[in-house]
Amino acid sequence: PDNYFLVTDPAGLETAMTTAFTNILKETGTASAVAVNTATLNTESAIYQAKFTSGTWSGKLEAKTIDPFTGVVSPTATWDAAVKLRGQNWNSERAILTTNLNIAATKKGAKFRYGTPDASSANIGTTNAAFLNADGNGSARVNFLRGDTSNEGGIFRDRDDDGLDFKLGDIVNSAPIFVGPPPFLYPDNMEAVPYSTFRNDNSSRMPIVYVGGNDGMLHGFNACTSTTYPGCGDATQHGLEKIAYVPSNVYPNLSGLSNPSYLHQYFVDLSPTTGDVFGNFSTTVTTCTTNCWRTIVVGGLRGGGAGYFALDVTDPSDFSEANASTLVLWEFKHPDMGYSYSEPTIARMKNGKWAVIFGSGYTDGATGTNKAALFILDAITGQIMSGMSGPIVLDSTSNGLSSPLAVDVDGDSIADYVYAGDLKGNMWKIDVKDTDPGQWKSFYKVGTTPKPLFTAVDGAGNVQPITSRPEVGKHPSGQAGFMVYFGTGKYIEVNDNTPSATPVHTFY
């Protein structure tokens, strides 16, 4: 009723239109999936929902409890991370980490502070500082990104949301993930140290919910909604940010966040992935003399750029800027990578190593080389798996590989095959059963040329792009073999929402 005007009152047009557009700019939306903290409903069950407000481009992360008897989600949030973060001191109460590219060492984790940006200091470093200090305001800009409001409305953008400053940027496509006590059921004879020992040792660790934001950071918030959940005894900590990470790949665009004329950009927009992995962490973890189990989180940029990174999040009590060099495991980028839309998979491989597996993503012509390629990295070092010459190239002509799925077909918790789709409608099956990573390749070939398991086209022969991760399950009749399930469709480029520009899509 407030957003119309009578044709007999044209003078009211400006007021009515201003009101309408203001309301549109304040619309709150959510595009990502929710996370849950329990596999079955109980008195501790909660969901975590990310939201964004257009216009201000502010974000929310709300925790809501679930009634264990009815399954009804509470309409009132137990906490909102945006509100909690507003109350945290930007200088003394936030542990924000980054990678200093100038540190001459394998481990380059550093504090997200300006400091003296030289090659030996544990701050953002000279390479990253160059992107933030073009106008001489680098130190103040880092403080602004940390949450300092003292320069807002002056040299920097005014982060105002209905009269209150916000520190949490919009969360659009990144779905939150919950990391509590170790949840997996790996057999104790899988590695030299029983997994059950790791589970027991971390059964009461503080739960954290991780989500990527378009404020340039991956955030980790205390996920507690009840003091009776393991690791949740201190109610004053519930919902507080415990850690954040600024990938070095976002620095070229990071200064735009402080621009008074800010136009929305994507930064850390990919849904993070978590897993427990086993290996040599002795260079970063004093209690790990040789090999041990650790929990990692892997994040990416999606539309924010090309790159992935990994953090060691085993023990939230270690989260501090002083521990940056041990918490930040690695960052990865490669000439064959496009925008990192591919959601990683974490899996144990036949060569005895744990891996992070992802596709080459999609290119705009300037980023990546148009190849549909599968990357398999050592989960601990972030290097392409030893024994491989590079990514597994499946198609080298104007293509891009989407999110992969690793499949264990013999029940030993070790990956045997990887399935992934591409922009040409190909569903690929990659054989990783060999103990030599140099032999991992497309399962199907004609000569030495990789061939897909299946190619999706509509009734008119138009290619149906595959941009989502497939699912694989046992054959429903109980007979030998597996079923691969996936849908087609693409919502990435400008014209993808134009019906005439796309084929009819299908679920296979």
Salt bridges, closest charged atoms under 4 A:
GLU62 OE1 - LYS51 NZ 3.14
GLU62 OE1 - LYS64 NZ 3.72
ASP80 OD2 - LYS60 NZ 3.23
ASP135 OD2 - ARG141 NH2 2.77
GLU152 OE2 - ARG159 NE 2.81
ASP162 OD1 - LYS26 NZ 3.55
ASP170 OD2 - HIS264 NE2 2.68
GLU191 OE2 - ARG348 NE 2.76
ASP215 OD2 - HIS219 NE2 2.86
GLU241 OE1 - ARG94 NE 2.77
GLU241 OE2 - HIS219 ND1 2.73
ASP269 OD2 - ARG302 NH1 3.78
ASP312 OD2 - ARG294 NE 2.99
GLU321 OE1 - ARG113 NE 2.68
GLU321 OE2 - ARG146 NH1 2.86
ASP336 OD2 - HIS334 ND1 3.99
ASP336 OD1 - LYS371 NZ 3.61
GLU343 OE1 - ARG469 NH1 3.92
ASP395 OD2 - LYS424 NZ 3.21
ASP410 OD2 - LYS350 NZ 3.77
ASP412 OD2 - LYS350 NZ 3.28
ASP416 OD1 - LYS350 NZ 3.30
GLU493 OE2 - LYS490 NZ 2.61
ASP496 OD1 - LYS490 NZ 2.92
